[in-house]
Amino acid sequence: RKEVEQDPGPFNVPEGATVAFNCTYSNSASQSFFWYRQDCRKEPKLLMSVYSSGNEDGRFTAQLNRASQYISLLIRDSKLSDSATYLCVVPLPPTRGFGAGTILRVKS
Amino acid sequence: EAQVTQNPRYLITVTGKKLTVTCSQNMNHEYMSWYRQDPGLGLRQIYYSMNVEVTDKGDVPEGYKVSRKEKRNFPLILESPSPNQTSLYFCASKKGPNTEAFFGQGTRLTVV
């Protein structure tokens, strides 16, 4: 089983839609969780950390379900500029744990 | 400004000609690592380092070498590049095991 698994997509959604991605992880001892955003052929950048209590940043909400070992990312009111690949990161061991990414395409 | 700097950003080279991709971070991070990214395969770890003079293999180390003589630098060396090493390479650093990783801007390498 892979350390981190994501649905590769692509998710094609219209502007204004709500879209959600899930990511499952295999190591129950994982302590930290992140979502990164990667634009085409550019470096991944941190979108948000995922805390046990869940967290929200504007239109983005991240949640953690330890019992089922998955994290989720919800994007509300999608914008064209949200089109990117979203990487789930569960760093255990510390320098590994990158999901292959989920492609989001927001269309007008 | 806190950053990870890779050079060069783009490189076209010929098979067998040794090359080095440099990576430097100014955040005093302990952990540094190299990844390659190919279409449909995500980020694959080449080598990583948890401290000065401590390096270890990742998932795809064949054909690559690294060194960590100073905390800030972690160069990636291709002694004899081959076309199957054509890829997009990223260097990353992080402070601790549960902290976020910072990535360099990437090096697009083509070996002909």
Interface residues (C-beta under 8 A of the other chain):
Chain A: P8 Q31 S32 F34 R41 K42 E43 P44 K45 L46 S49 L87 V89 P91 L92 P93 P94 T95 R96 F98 G99 A100 G101
Chain B: Y31 S33 Y35 G40 L41 G42 L43 Q45 Y48 M50 G58 L88 F90 A92 K94 G96 P97 N98 T99 E100 A101 F103 G104 Q105 G106 R108
